[in-house]
Amino acid sequence: MRVRYLLCLCVGLAGASGYLMFPTAEEQLAMLARDGRSSEAAGRLSELLALAQHDPSLMAAAARVHERSGRYKRAAELLEHYVERHPADTRALDWLASLYQAAKDPAGATRALAKAVEIEPTRTRLSALLDLYRLQERPDEERALLKATTDPGLLRPVDVERFGVLLSWAGEQEAAVTTLRRADALLPAESEVGRFVLFDILMTLGLHDEAAERADRWVEGWRDKPWLGVHVTRSMARRGDHARAVALGRRVIDAQSGIRFYLARVIAQDGNRPVANALLASWPAGGVEPPADEIAQYLAAAEAVGDVPALWRKVWTILGEPAWLEAHVALAEALVQRQGFGVIAPIRPKLSWEALRRRPLFGARLLLREGNPILASRLLSGVTLASLAPPAQLEWAALLTEALGDRRALAILSDLGRRRLLPAHLAPVRARLAAGLGDVPEHARAMSELRRLAQAPAGPPRIP
């Protein structure tokens, strides 16, 4: 009797241990998913789901199988069953949000994250939820969430900035200023959107000193984006605070000198000519000879300002520097391009021969206009043709013909052609002159040269 009892006990224990060692349905699914056996897991899953529709743990395991198979929407639906039974499981809510994101369902992801944030707010969750609100253009909910967040450590600097902007849109200007001031202290130097809003609110509230002081600091961070400095300077000028606008504009120019003329021109076009004039007054800076492109930009800006006496004072200042020969002739040429030769009559005595040699084509045009072809031809004879662009080479040939006449010009072009020093763009000019003069041998040589050039491979021009 005792032996039979012990035998039954052993059999019972063996059966119990076998049952305990057999994996649960959840463990079976997890193992199959872990081993990458997705199709086998899916087959087993369909059997198990029919048996355990209300088992939340099984639903979570089933969701994992579907996620591994790329069926994110179905995985989210299954995980929702688990979340219904475990509504405080923030890890499950995070997972659910990620499934909705993978399924391209931002609304579902937003619902899941909102629940997780309500239970246990963290910086990561809050940032993700705020980004989803922005993505879906739900500013009211975004603003409400930011208002409800009392721990500043949970917010990124960009969130603080965004909160200030949203408050300004809602008409809560005082709260917006407070928030944007805090954002200004947190944001990197190159940030701009919140600072623009803060600047405009400060100006609206009459806090011009603070607006100018903050903008002065921002300009340095915007060194690589000078148009941002243009924006705040124009805004200050439009508000009628000319002294601060001039100071701010000079700060912008110090950070990026190339913006000066554009800044002055647009401010003048806004109707704030005194500010624009003041910004031009300090040019050229540092007693350095201005290059030709700056001179042309100055004249365009000065015309926009419309202060003719100030423009001519600047002209005489430049001409008063005896060593600035390139600037003298560049200034004269820029004036002629804008207003014709007559405008430079008062300054013609200041244009020396040495200055004209710096820009021989302009000098030749000027001398021909004055009836002096001999000096014009002297200037043209010193030109290095290879240093000129093709349009300038054609202009040189036209001026040479005007100064010397067709026959002498043809002789010079023919000599260059025989020495293979005539630029290709001038070969047709040589042929036309020869044809016009009836010089049959020279025309034949010119046409032969044209055929040779057409057949020759492209190469660097030879310098005559």
Residue pairs with C-beta under 8 A, 6 or more apart in sequence:
23 31
25 48
25 51
25 52
25 55
25 58
25 61
26 55
26 57
26 58
26 60
26 61
28 44
28 48
29 41
29 44
29 45
29 48
29 58
29 61
29 62
29 64
29 65
30 61
30 64
32 38
32 40
32 41
32 44
32 65
33 41
33 61
33 64
33 65
33 68
36 68
38 65
38 68
38 69
41 65
41 68
41 69
42 65
42 66
42 69
45 62
45 65
45 66
48 58
48 62
49 58
49 62
52 58
54 81
56 81
56 82
56 84
56 85
56 86
57 82
59 78
59 79
59 81
59 82
60 78
60 79
60 82
60 92
62 78
63 75
63 76
63 78
63 79
63 82
63 99
64 75
65 75
66 72
66 74
66 75
66 78
67 75
67 99
67 102
72 99
72 100
72 102
72 103
73 99
73 103
73 105
75 99
76 96
76 99
76 100
76 103
76 105
76 108
79 92
79 95
79 96
79 99
80 96
82 89
82 92
83 89
83 92
83 93
83 96
83 112
86 92
87 115
88 119
90 116
90 119
90 120
93 112
93 113
93 115
93 116
93 119
94 112
94 113
94 116
94 125
96 108
96 112
97 108
97 109
97 112
97 113
97 116
97 128
98 109
100 106
100 107
100 108
100 109
100 111
100 112
101 109
106 132
106 135
106 136
107 136
109 132
110 129
110 132
110 133
110 136
113 125
113 128
113 129
113 132
114 129
116 125
117 125
117 126
117 129
117 145
121 149
121 151
121 154
122 154
123 153
123 154
123 155
123 156
126 145
126 149
126 154
126 155
126 159
127 156
127 159
129 145
130 142
130 145
130 146
130 159
130 162
133 139
133 141
133 142
133 145
134 142
134 162
139 166
139 169
142 162
142 166
143 163
143 166
143 167
143 170
146 155
146 159
146 162
146 163
146 166
147 163
149 155
152 160
155 163
157 183
157 186
157 187
157 188
157 191
158 187
160 179
160 182
160 183
160 186
161 180
161 183
161 186
161 187
161 191
161 193
161 194
162 194
163 179
163 183
164 176
164 177
164 179
164 180
164 182
164 183
164 194
164 197
164 198
165 176
165 180
165 193
165 194
165 197
167 173
167 175
167 176
167 179
168 176
168 180
168 197
168 201
173 201
173 204
173 205
176 197
176 198
176 201
177 198
177 201
177 202
177 205
180 194
180 195
180 197
180 198
180 201
181 198
183 194
183 198
184 194
184 195
184 198
184 214
187 194
187 195
188 221
189 218
189 220
189 221
189 222
190 221
190 222
190 224
190 225
191 221
192 222
192 225
192 228
195 214
195 218
196 228
196 231
196 232
198 214
199 211
199 214
199 215
199 232
199 235
200 235
202 208
202 210
202 211
202 214
203 211
203 235
203 236
203 239
208 236
208 239
208 241
208 244
211 236
212 236
212 241
212 244
212 247
212 248
215 229
215 232
215 236
215 248
216 247
216 248
216 251
218 228
218 229
218 232
219 228
219 229
219 232
219 248
219 251
219 252
219 255
220 255
222 228
222 229
222 255
223 255
223 256
226 252
226 255
226 256
226 258
226 259
227 259
229 248
229 251
229 252
229 255
229 256
229 259
229 263
230 252
230 259
230 262
230 263
230 266
232 248
233 245
233 248
233 249
233 252
233 263
233 267
234 266
234 267
234 270
236 244
236 245
236 248
237 245
237 249
237 267
237 270
237 272
237 275
238 270
238 272
242 272
242 274
242 275
242 278
245 267
245 272
245 275
246 275
246 278
246 279
249 263
249 264
249 267
249 275
249 278
249 279
250 279
250 282
252 259
252 263
253 259
253 260
253 263
253 279
253 282
257 285
260 279
260 280
260 283
260 301
261 280
261 294
261 297
261 298
261 300
261 301
262 297
262 301
263 276
263 279
264 276
264 277
264 279
264 280
264 301
264 304
264 305
265 276
265 300
265 301
265 304
265 305
267 275
267 276
267 279
268 276
268 277
268 301
268 304
268 305
268 306
269 304
273 305
273 306
273 307
276 301
276 304
276 305
277 305
277 307
277 310
280 298
280 301
280 302
280 305
280 310
280 314
281 310
283 290
283 294
283 298
283 314
284 290
284 294
284 318
289 321
289 323
289 324
289 326
289 327
290 298
290 318
290 327
291 330
292 326
292 327
292 330
292 333
292 334
295 318
295 327
295 330
295 331
295 334
296 330
296 334
296 337
298 314
299 311
299 334
299 335
299 338
302 310
302 311
302 314
303 311
303 338
305 311
315 331
315 335
315 347
316 347
318 324
318 327
318 328
318 331
319 328
319 331
319 347
319 350
321 327
325 352
325 354
325 355
325 358
326 355
326 358
326 359
328 350
328 351
328 352
328 355
329 351
329 355
329 356
329 358
329 359
329 362
329 363
330 358
330 359
332 344
332 347
332 351
332 362
332 366
333 359
333 362
335 343
335 344
336 343
336 344
336 362
336 366
341 366
341 369
344 351
351 366
353 375
356 362
356 363
356 366
356 367
356 379
357 363
357 379
357 382
360 379
360 380
360 382
360 383
361 380
361 383
361 392
361 395
361 396
361 399
363 376
363 379
364 376
364 377
364 379
364 380
364 399
364 403
365 399
367 373
367 375
367 376
367 379
368 376
368 399
368 402
368 403
373 402
373 403
373 404
374 403
376 399
376 402
376 403
377 400
377 403
377 404
380 396
380 399
380 400
380 403
383 396
384 463
384 464
385 393
385 396
385 416
385 421
385 423
385 426
385 461
385 463
385 464
386 423
386 461
386 462
386 463
386 464
387 463
388 396
390 423
390 425
393 423
393 425
393 426
394 425
394 426
394 429
397 409
397 413
397 426
397 429
400 409
400 412
401 409
401 433
404 412
406 433
406 436
406 437
407 437
409 433
410 430
410 433
410 434
410 437
410 439
410 442
413 422
413 426
413 429
413 430
413 433
414 430
414 434
414 442
414 445
414 446
416 422
416 426
416 464
417 427
417 430
417 445
417 446
417 449
418 445
419 464
420 462
421 462
421 463
421 464
422 430
422 449
422 464
423 461
424 453
424 461
427 446
427 449
427 450
427 453
428 450
430 442
430 446
430 449
431 443
431 446
431 447
431 450
434 442
434 443
434 445
434 446
435 443
